Amino acid sequence: RSEQYKKAIARYEEALERYAGDPRADLTTFHLADAHRRSAARIRKDLENPNNVALKDSLCVAHQERLQRAHEMFNRVSERFQKRPEASLSELDRLCVKFSHLYAADAVYDLSLVADAGSAEPFARALPMYEKAAWAYQHEPIAMSAYVQIVNCYLHLGKVSQAWMALQRARWALRNIPDDAFLKYAPDQPRSYWDDYLNWLEKKPTFSA
């Protein structure tokens, strides 16, 4: 919470090394992955600071390394929880698995924020991961976040028609998410929020044709 991500990463790694068999290790792995993800976001802010021009190259390398590590760790979270009986998972455990699917894709997508502007590789890699998350949680609001990123990936890849089709799929998915799912998981982003957002997205000049 105090944004001391390098220290958090070191502490979580030490805890996992010392107590790998502890029941809390799975949750700690999620926090470690998230610390890497948040650290990368912090580095992006540092890159915007003109006082850090001399450090640009090292910051860019650190940014990409943090995101690659975050991606690996979020995948590890999913693997660890999949090995446990479904009945043994708490609501918090299930949330960790859910966000790990999305954040793993985000970590790959965010590589593009510092990478060569002409590189489409992060979008091509992230696309199937978002598709997997959208399918796995098709009856929950988190699927809408995945669909929006699917649209963005297609647009960055220059595939406007596929982006349009993904937008229509998002509309279909929105209709099939139960009302109680919005109340439970996203009370601040109800169905109307996403309906308005998709309408706004559809009116963008990219889709005007």
ROSE-4610 file (N, C-alpha, C; in Angstrom, 1 decimal, always signed):
// ROSE-4610
residu = [R/R/R/S/S/S/E/E/E/Q/Q/Q/Y/Y/Y/K/K/K/K/K/K/A/A/A/I/I/I/A/A/A/R/R/R/Y/Y/Y/E/E/E/E/E/E/A/A/A/L/L/L/E/E/E/R/R/R/Y/Y/Y/A/A/A/G/G/G/D/D/D/P/P/P/R/R/R/A/A/A/D/D/D/L/L/L/T/T/T/T/T/T/F/F/F/H/H/H/L/L/L/A/A/A/D/D/D/A/A/A/H/H/H/R/R/R/R/R/R/S/S/S/A/A/A/A/A/A/R/R/R/I/I/I/R/R/R/K/K/K/D/D/D/L/L/L/E/E/E/N/N/N/P/P/P/N/N/N/N/N/N/V/V/V/A/A/A/L/L/L/K/K/K/D/D/D/S/S/S/L/L/L/C/C/C/V/V/V/A/A/A/H/H/H/Q/Q/Q/E/E/E/R/R/R/L/L/L/Q/Q/Q/R/R/R/A/A/A/H/H/H/E/E/E/M/M/M/F/F/F/N/N/N/R/R/R/V/V/V/S/S/S/E/E/E/R/R/R/F/F/F/Q/Q/Q/K/K/K/R/R/R/P/P/P/E/E/E/A/A/A/S/S/S/L/L/L/S/S/S/E/E/E/L/L/L/D/D/D/R/R/R/L/L/L/C/C/C/V/V/V/K/K/K/F/F/F/S/S/S/H/H/H/L/L/L/Y/Y/Y/A/A/A/A/A/A/D/D/D/A/A/A/V/V/V/Y/Y/Y/D/D/D/L/L/L/S/S/S/L/L/L/V/V/V/A/A/A/D/D/D/A/A/A/G/G/G/S/S/S/A/A/A/E/E/E/P/P/P/F/F/F/A/A/A/R/R/R/A/A/A/L/L/L/P/P/P/M/M/M/Y/Y/Y/E/E/E/K/K/K/A/A/A/A/A/A/W/W/W/A/A/A/Y/Y/Y/Q/Q/Q/H/H/H/E/E/E/P/P/P/I/I/I/A/A/A/M/M/M/S/S/S/A/A/A/Y/Y/Y/V/V/V/Q/Q/Q/I/I/I/V/V/V/N/N/N/C/C/C/Y/Y/Y/L/L/L/H/H/H/L/L/L/G/G/G/K/K/K/V/V/V/S/S/S/Q/Q/Q/A/A/A/W/W/W/M/M/M/A/A/A/L/L/L/Q/Q/Q/R/R/R/A/A/A/R/R/R/W/W/W/A/A/A/L/L/L/R/R/R/N/N/N/I/I/I/P/P/P/D/D/D/D/D/D/A/A/A/F/F/F/L/L/L/K/K/K/Y/Y/Y/A/A/A/P/P/P/D/D/D/Q/Q/Q/P/P/P/R/R/R/S/S/S/Y/Y/Y/W/W/W/D/D/D/D/D/D/Y/Y/Y/L/L/L/N/N/N/W/W/W/L/L/L/E/E/E/K/K/K/K/K/K/P/P/P/T/T/T/F/F/F/S/S/S/A/A/A]
num = [1/1/1/2/2/2/3/3/3/4/4/4/5/5/5/6/6/6/7/7/7/8/8/8/9/9/9/10/10/10/11/11/11/12/12/12/13/13/13/14/14/14/15/15/15/16/16/16/17/17/17/18/18/18/19/19/19/20/20/20/21/21/21/22/22/22/23/23/23/24/24/24/25/25/25/26/26/26/27/27/27/28/28/28/29/29/29/30/30/30/31/31/31/32/32/32/33/33/33/34/34/34/35/35/35/36/36/36/37/37/37/38/38/38/39/39/39/40/40/40/41/41/41/42/42/42/43/43/43/44/44/44/45/45/45/46/46/46/47/47/47/48/48/48/49/49/49/50/50/50/51/51/51/52/52/52/53/53/53/54/54/54/55/55/55/56/56/56/57/57/57/58/58/58/59/59/59/60/60/60/61/61/61/62/62/62/63/63/63/64/64/64/65/65/65/66/66/66/67/67/67/68/68/68/69/69/69/70/70/70/71/71/71/72/72/72/73/73/73/74/74/74/75/75/75/76/76/76/77/77/77/78/78/78/79/79/79/80/80/80/81/81/81/82/82/82/83/83/83/84/84/84/85/85/85/86/86/86/87/87/87/88/88/88/89/89/89/90/90/90/91/91/91/92/92/92/93/93/93/94/94/94/95/95/95/96/96/96/97/97/97/98/98/98/99/99/99/100/100/100/101/101/101/102/102/102/103/103/103/104/104/104/105/105/105/106/106/106/107/107/107/108/108/108/109/109/109/110/110/110/111/111/111/112/112/112/113/113/113/114/114/114/115/115/115/116/116/116/117/117/117/118/118/118/119/119/119/120/120/120/121/121/121/122/122/122/123/123/123/124/124/124/125/125/125/126/126/126/127/127/127/128/128/128/129/129/129/130/130/130/131/131/131/132/132/132/133/133/133/134/134/134/135/135/135/136/136/136/137/137/137/138/138/138/139/139/139/140/140/140/141/141/141/142/142/142/143/143/143/144/144/144/145/145/145/146/146/146/147/147/147/148/148/148/149/149/149/150/150/150/151/151/151/152/152/152/153/153/153/154/154/154/155/155/155/156/156/156/157/157/157/158/158/158/159/159/159/160/160/160/161/161/161/162/162/162/163/163/163/164/164/164/165/165/165/166/166/166/167/167/167/168/168/168/169/169/169/170/170/170/171/171/171/172/172/172/173/173/173/174/174/174/175/175/175/176/176/176/177/177/177/178/178/178/179/179/179/180/180/180/181/181/181/182/182/182/183/183/183/184/184/184/185/185/185/186/186/186/187/187/187/188/188/188/189/189/189/190/190/190/191/191/191/192/192/192/193/193/193/194/194/194/195/195/195/196/196/196/197/197/197/198/198/198/199/199/199/200/200/200/201/201/201/202/202/202/203/203/203/204/204/204/205/205/205/206/206/206/207/207/207/208/208/208/209/209/209]
x = [+0.8/+0.0/+0.8/+2.1/+3.0/+3.8/+3.5/+4.2/+5.7/+6.1/+7.5/+7.6/+7.4/+7.2/+8.5/+9.7/+10.9/+11.1/+10.7/+10.8/+9.8/+8.6/+7.5/+7.9/+8.5/+8.9/+9.9/+10.9/+11.9/+11.4/+10.4/+9.8/+9.0/+8.2/+7.3/+8.2/+9.3/+10.1/+10.8/+11.2/+11.8/+10.8/+9.6/+8.6/+8.3/+8.2/+7.9/+9.1/+10.3/+11.5/+11.5/+11.2/+11.3/+10.1/+8.9/+7.7/+6.9/+7.5/+6.9/+5.7/+5.7/+4.6/+3.5/+3.6/+2.6/+1.3/+0.1/-1.1/-1.3/-0.7/-0.8/+0.1/+0.9/+1.9/+1.2/+0.0/-0.7/-1.1/-1.7/-2.1/-0.9/+0.2/+1.4/+2.0/+1.8/+2.3/+1.5/+0.2/-0.6/-0.1/+0.1/+0.6/+2.0/+2.8/+4.1/+3.9/+3.1/+2.8/+2.3/+1.4/+0.7/+1.7/+2.7/+3.7/+4.6/+4.9/+5.6/+4.8/+3.5/+2.7/+2.6/+2.4/+2.3/+3.6/+4.7/+6.0/+6.2/+5.8/+5.9/+5.1/+3.9/+3.1/+3.8/+4.4/+5.2/+6.4/+7.0/+8.2/+7.7/+6.5/+6.0/+5.8/+5.4/+5.3/+6.7/+7.6/+9.0/+9.5/+9.2/+9.6/+9.1/+7.9/+7.3/+8.0/+8.8/+9.5/+10.8/+10.8/+12.0/+13.3/+13.3/+14.5/+15.1/+14.4/+14.9/+15.3/+15.6/+16.0/+17.2/+18.2/+19.4/+19.2/+18.1/+17.8/+16.8/+16.5/+15.4/+15.7/+16.9/+17.2/+17.0/+17.6/+17.6/+16.1/+15.4/+14.0/+13.1/+13.4/+12.7/+12.9/+14.2/+14.6/+13.9/+13.9/+13.3/+11.8/+11.1/+9.7/+9.3/+10.1/+9.8/+10.0/+11.1/+11.4/+10.3/+9.8/+8.8/+7.5/+7.1/+5.9/+6.1/+7.2/+7.5/+7.4/+7.9/+7.9/+6.4/+5.7/+4.3/+3.5/+3.7/+3.0/+3.3/+4.6/+4.9/+4.3/+4.3/+3.8/+2.3/+1.6/+0.1/-0.3/+0.5/+0.2/+0.5/+1.5/+1.8/+0.7/+0.1/-1.1/-2.2/-2.5/-3.6/-3.2/-2.0/-1.6/-1.6/-1.2/-1.2/-2.6/-3.5/-4.9/-5.6/-5.3/-5.9/-5.6/-4.5/-4.1/-4.8/-5.6/-6.3/-7.8/-8.4/-9.8/-10.7/-11.6/-12.5/-13.2/-13.6/-14.3/-13.5/-12.2/-11.3/-11.0/-11.4/-11.1/-12.1/-11.5/-12.4/-12.8/-13.6/-14.0/-12.8/-11.9/-10.7/-9.8/-9.7/-8.9/-9.5/-10.8/-11.4/-11.2/-11.2/-10.9/-9.5/-8.6/-7.2/-7.0/-7.6/-7.6/-8.2/-9.3/-10.0/-9.2/-8.6/-7.8/-6.5/-6.0/-4.7/-4.9/-6.0/-6.2/-6.2/-6.8/-6.9/-5.6/-5.0/-3.7/-2.6/-2.6/-1.5/-1.6/-2.8/-2.9/-2.5/-2.9/-2.6/-1.1/-0.4/+1.1/+1.7/+1.2/+1.7/+1.3/+0.1/-0.4/+0.4/+0.7/+1.4/+2.8/+3.4/+4.7/+4.8/+3.7/+3.6/+3.7/+3.5/+3.5/+4.9/+5.9/+7.3/+8.1/+7.6/+8.2/+8.2/+8.9/+8.9/+7.5/+7.2/+5.8/+5.3/+6.2/+5.8/+5.6/+5.9/+5.8/+4.4/+3.8/+2.5/+2.5/+3.7/+3.9/+3.1/+3.2/+2.4/+0.9/+0.4/-1.1/-1.4/-0.6/-0.8/-0.7/+0.2/+0.3/-0.8/-1.2/-2.3/-3.7/-3.9/-5.2/-5.8/-5.2/-5.8/-5.9/-5.1/-5.3/-6.5/-6.8/-8.1/-9.3/-9.1/-10.2/-10.5/-9.5/-9.6/-10.3/-9.9/-10.5/-12.0/-12.3/-13.7/-14.6/-14.1/-14.8/-15.0/-13.9/-13.9/-14.9/-15.0/-15.9/-17.0/-17.6/-18.6/-19.8/-20.1/-21.3/-21.0/-19.8/-19.4/-19.0/-19.1/-18.8/-17.3/-16.4/-15.0/-14.8/-15.8/-15.7/-15.7/-16.4/-16.5/-15.1/-14.3/-13.0/-12.2/-12.3/-11.6/-12.0/-13.3/-13.8/-13.3/-13.2/-12.7/-11.3/-10.5/-9.1/-8.9/-9.9/-9.9/-10.1/-11.0/-11.2/-10.0/-9.3/-8.1/-7.0/-6.9/-5.8/-6.0/-7.2/-7.5/-7.3/-7.6/-7.4/-5.9/-5.1/-3.7/-3.0/-3.7/-3.2/-3.7/-4.5/-5.0/-6.2/-6.8/-7.9/-9.2/-9.7/-10.8/-12.1/-12.3/-13.5/-13.6/-12.5/-12.5/-12.8/-12.2/-12.5/-14.0/-14.6/-16.1/-16.9/-16.4/-17.1/-17.0/-15.8/-15.6/-16.4/-16.7/-17.6/-19.0/-19.4/-20.8/-20.9/-19.8/-19.8/-19.9/-19.2/-19.3/-20.7/-21.5/-22.9/-23.7/-23.4/-24.1/-23.8/-22.5/-22.1/-22.7/-22.8/-23.4/-24.8/-25.6/-27.0/-27.1/-26.0/-26.1/-25.5/-25.0/-24.5/-25.7/-25.9/-27.1/-27.0/-28.1/-28.1/-27.4/-27.6/-27.0/-25.5/-24.9/-23.5/-22.9/-23.7/-23.2/-23.3/-24.4/-24.5/-23.5/-23.0/-22.1/-20.6/-20.3/-18.9/-18.6/-19.5/-19.2/-20.4/-20.7/-21.9/-21.6/-20.3/-20.0/-20.0/-20.1/-20.1/-21.3/-22.5/-23.7/-23.8/-24.8/-25.0/-25.1/-25.8/-25.9/-24.6/-23.6/-22.3/-21.7/-21.7/-21.1/-21.8/-23.2/-24.0/-23.6/-23.5/-23.0/-21.6/-20.7/-19.4/-19.3/-20.0/-20.0/-20.6/-21.6/-22.2/-21.2/-20.4/-19.4/-18.3/-17.9/-16.9/-17.3/-18.5/-19.0/-19.1/-19.2/-19.2/-17.9/-16.8/-15.5/-15.2/-14.5/-14.2/-13.7/-13.0/-12.5/-13.6/-14.7/-15.8/-16.9/-16.6/-17.6/-18.1/-17.2/-17.5/-18.4]
y = [-1.2/+0.0/+1.3/+1.2/+2.3/+2.4/+1.5/+1.5/+1.2/+0.5/+0.0/-1.4/-1.4/-2.7/-3.6/-3.0/-3.8/-4.5/-3.8/-4.4/-5.5/-5.2/-6.2/-7.5/-7.3/-8.5/-9.3/-8.6/-9.3/-10.1/-9.5/-10.2/-11.4/-11.2/-12.3/-13.5/-13.2/-14.2/-15.0/-14.2/-14.9/-15.7/-15.3/-16.0/-17.3/-17.3/-18.5/-19.5/-18.9/-19.8/-20.5/-19.8/-20.3/-21.3/-20.9/-21.6/-22.1/-22.7/-23.2/-24.1/-24.8/-25.8/-25.2/-23.9/-23.3/-23.1/-23.3/-23.2/-21.8/-20.8/-19.5/-19.2/-20.1/-19.9/-19.6/-20.2/-19.9/-18.5/-18.0/-16.6/-15.6/-16.0/-15.2/-15.1/-16.2/-16.2/-15.2/-15.1/-14.1/-12.7/-12.4/-11.1/-10.8/-11.8/-11.6/-11.2/-11.9/-11.6/-10.1/-9.8/-8.5/-7.4/-7.7/-6.7/-6.4/-7.4/-7.2/-6.4/-6.7/-5.9/-4.5/-4.2/-2.8/-2.1/-2.8/-2.2/-1.7/-2.5/-2.1/-0.8/-0.7/+0.5/+1.7/+1.5/+2.5/+3.0/+2.0/+2.4/+3.2/+2.9/+3.7/+5.2/+5.4/+6.8/+7.4/+6.6/+7.1/+7.5/+6.8/+7.1/+8.4/+8.8/+10.1/+11.3/+11.0/+12.1/+12.5/+13.8/+14.2/+14.1/+14.0/+13.9/+12.5/+11.6/+10.2/+9.8/+10.9/+10.6/+9.7/+10.0/+9.2/+7.8/+7.5/+6.1/+5.4/+6.0/+5.5/+4.0/+3.7/+2.3/+1.3/+1.6/+0.7/+0.5/+1.6/+1.6/+0.7/+0.9/+0.1/-1.4/-1.8/-3.2/-3.7/-2.9/-3.3/-3.5/-2.6/-2.7/-4.0/-4.3/-5.6/-6.8/-6.8/-7.9/-8.1/-7.0/-7.1/-7.7/-7.3/-7.8/-9.3/-9.6/-11.0/-11.9/-11.4/-12.1/-12.2/-11.1/-11.1/-12.1/-12.2/-13.1/-14.6/-14.9/-16.2/-16.5/-15.6/-15.8/-16.0/-15.2/-15.3/-16.7/-17.2/-18.5/-19.6/-19.3/-20.3/-20.3/-19.1/-19.1/-20.0/-19.9/-20.7/-22.2/-22.5/-23.9/-24.5/-23.6/-24.1/-24.3/-23.4/-23.6/-24.7/-25.0/-26.1/-27.4/-27.5/-28.8/-29.0/-28.0/-28.2/-28.6/-29.4/-29.7/-28.5/-28.4/-27.3/-26.9/-27.9/-27.7/-27.0/-27.1/-26.5/-25.0/-24.5/-23.1/-22.2/-21.1/-20.1/-19.1/-18.2/-17.1/-16.3/-16.0/-15.3/-16.1/-17.4/-18.2/-18.1/-18.2/-18.1/-16.8/-15.7/-14.4/-14.3/-14.9/-14.9/-15.6/-16.7/-17.5/-16.6/-16.0/-15.2/-14.1/-13.3/-12.2/-12.6/-13.8/-14.2/-14.4/-15.0/-15.1/-13.8/-12.8/-11.5/-10.8/-10.8/-10.0/-10.7/-12.0/-12.6/-12.0/-11.9/-11.3/-9.8/-9.1/-7.7/-7.5/-8.4/-8.3/-8.4/-9.2/-9.4/-8.2/-7.7/-6.6/-5.3/-5.2/-3.9/-3.9/-5.0/-5.0/-4.0/-3.8/-2.9/-1.4/-1.1/+0.3/+0.9/+0.0/+0.4/-0.1/-1.2/-1.8/-1.0/-1.4/-0.7/-0.5/+0.7/+1.1/+0.2/-0.3/-1.0/-2.5/-2.9/-4.4/-4.8/-5.8/-6.3/-7.5/-8.0/-9.3/-9.3/-8.3/-8.4/-8.6/-7.9/-8.0/-9.4/-10.0/-11.3/-12.4/-12.1/-13.1/-12.9/-11.7/-11.5/-11.9/-11.8/-12.1/-13.4/-14.6/-15.8/-15.9/-15.2/-15.2/-14.5/-13.4/-12.7/-13.5/-14.2/-15.0/-16.1/-16.7/-17.8/-17.2/-16.0/-15.4/-15.1/-14.6/-14.2/-15.5/-16.6/-17.8/-18.4/-18.4/-19.0/-18.3/-17.0/-16.2/-15.5/-16.2/-15.6/-15.2/-15.7/-15.3/-14.4/-13.7/-12.8/-11.5/-10.3/-9.0/-8.9/-9.7/-9.6/-10.0/-10.7/-11.1/-9.8/-8.8/-7.6/-6.9/-6.9/-6.3/-7.1/-8.4/-9.2/-8.9/-8.8/-8.5/-7.1/-6.2/-4.8/-5.0/-5.7/-5.9/-6.8/-7.7/-8.4/-7.5/-6.5/-5.5/-4.7/-4.3/-3.5/-4.2/-5.5/-6.3/-6.4/-6.7/-6.7/-5.4/-4.3/-3.0/-2.7/-3.1/-2.9/-3.8/-4.9/-5.8/-5.4/-4.4/-3.9/-4.7/-5.5/-6.4/-5.8/-4.7/-4.0/-4.8/-5.6/-6.5/-7.4/-8.0/-9.0/-8.2/-7.0/-6.2/-5.9/-5.6/-5.3/-6.6/-7.7/-8.9/-9.2/-8.9/-9.1/-8.2/-7.0/-6.0/-6.6/-7.2/-7.7/-9.0/-9.7/-10.8/-10.3/-9.2/-8.6/-8.2/-7.7/-7.3/-8.6/-9.7/-10.9/-11.4/-11.3/-11.8/-11.0/-9.7/-8.8/-9.2/-9.6/-10.0/-11.3/-12.1/-13.4/-13.4/-12.2/-12.2/-11.9/-12.7/-12.5/-11.2/-10.7/-9.4/-9.5/-10.7/-10.9/-10.9/-11.3/-11.3/-9.9/-8.9/-7.5/-7.0/-7.4/-6.9/-7.5/-8.8/-9.4/-9.0/-8.9/-8.7/-7.3/-6.5/-5.2/-4.2/-3.9/-3.0/-1.6/-1.2/+0.1/+0.1/-1.0/-1.1/-2.0/-1.5/-2.3/-2.6/-3.3/-3.6/-2.3/-1.3/-0.1/+0.6/+0.5/+1.0/+0.4/-0.9/-1.6/-1.4/-1.3/-1.0/+0.3/+1.3/+2.7/+2.6/+1.9/+1.8/+1.2/+0.1/-0.5/+0.3/+1.1/+2.0/+3.1/+3.6/+4.6/+4.0/+2.8/+2.2/+2.0/+1.6/+1.4/+2.7/+3.8/+5.1/+5.7/+5.0/+5.5/+5.6/+6.5/+6.7/+5.4/+4.5/+3.3/+2.4/+2.5/+1.6/+2.4/+3.6/+4.4/+3.8/+3.1/+2.4/+1.2]
z = [+0.0/+0.0/+0.0/+0.5/+0.5/-0.7/-1.7/-3.0/-2.9/-1.9/-1.8/-2.4/-3.7/-4.4/-4.4/-4.5/-4.5/-3.2/-2.1/-0.7/-0.6/-1.1/-1.0/-1.8/-3.0/-3.8/-3.0/-2.4/-1.7/-0.5/+0.2/+1.4/+1.0/-0.1/-0.5/-1.0/-1.8/-2.3/-1.1/-0.1/+1.1/+1.8/+1.9/+2.6/+1.9/+0.5/-0.3/-0.2/-0.1/+0.0/+1.3/+2.4/+3.7/+4.0/+3.5/+3.9/+2.7/+1.8/+0.5/+0.8/+1.9/+2.2/+3.0/+3.4/+4.2/+3.4/+4.0/+3.3/+2.7/+3.2/+2.7/+1.5/+1.1/+0.0/-1.3/-1.5/-2.8/-2.9/-1.8/-1.7/-1.8/-1.2/-1.2/-2.6/-3.4/-4.8/-5.6/-5.3/-6.0/-5.6/-4.4/-3.9/-4.6/-4.7/-5.3/-6.8/-7.5/-8.9/-9.0/-8.1/-8.2/-7.8/-7.0/-6.6/-7.9/-8.6/-9.9/-10.9/-11.0/-11.9/-11.5/-10.2/-9.7/-9.8/-9.6/-9.8/-11.2/-12.2/-13.6/-13.8/-13.2/-13.4/-12.8/-11.7/-11.0/-11.9/-12.5/-13.4/-14.6/-15.1/-16.2/-15.8/-14.6/-14.1/-14.0/-13.5/-13.4/-14.8/-15.8/-17.2/-17.7/-17.2/-17.6/-17.0/-15.9/-15.2/-16.0/-16.5/-17.3/-16.5/-15.2/-14.5/-14.6/-15.2/-15.3/-16.7/-17.5/-18.9/-19.0/-18.1/-18.1/-17.7/-17.0/-16.5/-17.4/-18.6/-19.4/-19.8/-20.3/-20.8/-19.6/-18.5/-17.4/-16.8/-16.8/-16.4/-17.4/-18.7/-19.7/-19.5/-19.2/-19.0/-17.8/-16.7/-15.4/-15.6/-16.4/-16.7/-17.3/-18.4/-19.1/-18.2/-17.5/-16.6/-15.5/-15.0/-13.9/-14.5/-15.8/-16.4/-16.8/-17.3/-17.6/-16.4/-15.3/-14.0/-13.5/-13.6/-13.2/-14.0/-15.3/-16.1/-15.7/-15.4/-15.0/-13.6/-12.7/-11.4/-11.4/-12.2/-12.2/-12.8/-13.8/-14.3/-13.3/-12.4/-11.4/-10.3/-10.1/-9.2/-9.6/-10.9/-11.5/-11.4/-11.6/-11.6/-10.1/-9.2/-7.8/-7.3/-7.6/-7.1/-7.8/-9.1/-9.8/-9.2/-8.5/-7.9/-6.6/-6.1/-4.9/-5.2/-4.3/-4.5/-4.5/-5.4/-5.6/-4.3/-3.6/-2.3/-1.3/-1.4/-0.4/-0.6/-1.8/-2.1/-1.5/-0.8/-0.3/-1.3/-1.0/-1.9/-2.3/-1.4/-1.7/-2.7/-2.4/-3.4/-4.8/-4.9/-6.3/-6.9/-6.1/-6.6/-7.1/-6.4/-6.8/-8.2/-8.3/-9.6/-10.7/-10.5/-11.5/-12.0/-11.0/-11.4/-12.0/-11.6/-12.2/-13.7/-14.1/-15.5/-16.3/-15.7/-16.4/-16.3/-15.1/-14.9/-15.6/-15.8/-16.6/-18.1/-18.6/-19.9/-19.9/-18.9/-18.8/-18.7/-18.1/-18.0/-19.3/-20.2/-21.5/-22.4/-22.3/-23.0/-22.7/-21.4/-20.9/-21.4/-21.9/-22.4/-23.6/-24.3/-25.4/-25.0/-23.8/-23.3/-23.3/-23.3/-23.3/-24.4/-25.1/-26.2/-27.4/-28.5/-29.7/-30.2/-30.6/-31.0/-32.1/-33.0/-34.1/-33.9/-32.7/-32.3/-32.0/-32.7/-32.4/-31.6/-31.2/-30.5/-29.2/-28.4/-27.1/-27.3/-28.3/-28.6/-29.1/-29.9/-30.5/-29.3/-28.4/-27.3/-26.3/-26.0/-25.0/-25.5/-26.8/-27.3/-26.9/-27.1/-26.7/-25.2/-24.4/-23.0/-22.5/-23.2/-22.9/-23.3/-24.5/-24.9/-23.9/-23.4/-22.4/-21.1/-20.7/-19.5/-19.7/-20.9/-21.3/-21.3/-21.8/-21.8/-20.4/-19.6/-18.3/-17.4/-17.6/-16.6/-17.4/-18.4/-19.3/-18.6/-17.4/-16.6/-15.5/-15.6/-14.5/-15.2/-14.5/-15.0/-15.5/-14.9/-15.3/-16.8/-17.3/-18.8/-19.6/-19.2/-20.0/-20.1/-19.0/-19.1/-20.1/-20.1/-21.1/-22.5/-22.7/-24.1/-24.6/-23.7/-24.1/-24.6/-23.9/-24.2/-25.5/-25.7/-27.0/-28.2/-28.0/-29.0/-29.3/-28.2/-28.3/-29.0/-28.6/-29.3/-30.8/-31.2/-32.6/-33.3/-32.7/-33.3/-33.4/-32.4/-32.5/-33.6/-33.8/-34.9/-36.2/-36.3/-37.6/-38.1/-37.3/-37.7/-37.2/-37.9/-37.5/-37.6/-38.6/-38.7/-37.5/-37.2/-36.0/-34.7/-34.6/-33.4/-33.4/-34.5/-34.5/-34.1/-34.6/-34.2/-32.7/-32.2/-30.7/-29.9/-30.5/-29.8/-29.7/-30.8/-30.8/-29.9/-29.8/-28.9/-27.4/-27.2/-25.9/-25.5/-26.5/-26.3/-25.9/-26.7/-26.4/-25.0/-24.6/-23.3/-22.2/-22.4/-21.4/-21.1/-22.1/-21.9/-21.1/-21.1/-20.5/-19.1/-18.6/-17.2/-16.3/-15.3/-14.4/-13.6/-13.3/-12.5/-11.2/-10.5/-9.2/-9.2/-10.4/-10.6/-10.5/-11.1/-11.0/-9.6/-8.9/-7.5/-6.6/-6.9/-6.1/-6.3/-7.6/-8.0/-8.4/-9.0/-9.5/-9.3/-8.1/-7.8/-8.4/-8.5/-9.0/-10.5/-11.2/-12.6/-13.1/-12.9/-13.3/-14.8/-15.1/-16.6/-17.4/-16.9/-17.6/-17.9/-17.0/-17.2/-18.4/-18.5/-19.6/-20.9/-20.8/-22.0/-22.6/-21.8/-22.2/-22.8/-22.1/-22.6/-24.0/-24.2/-25.5/-26.6/-26.2/-27.2/-27.5/-26.5/-26.8/-27.7/-27.4/-28.2/-29.6/-29.8/-31.2/-32.0/-31.4/-32.1/-32.4/-32.0/-32.3/-33.8/-34.3/-35.7/-36.4/-35.6/-36.2/-36.7/-36.1/-36.5/-37.3/-37.7/-38.3/-39.7/-40.3/-41.6/-41.4]
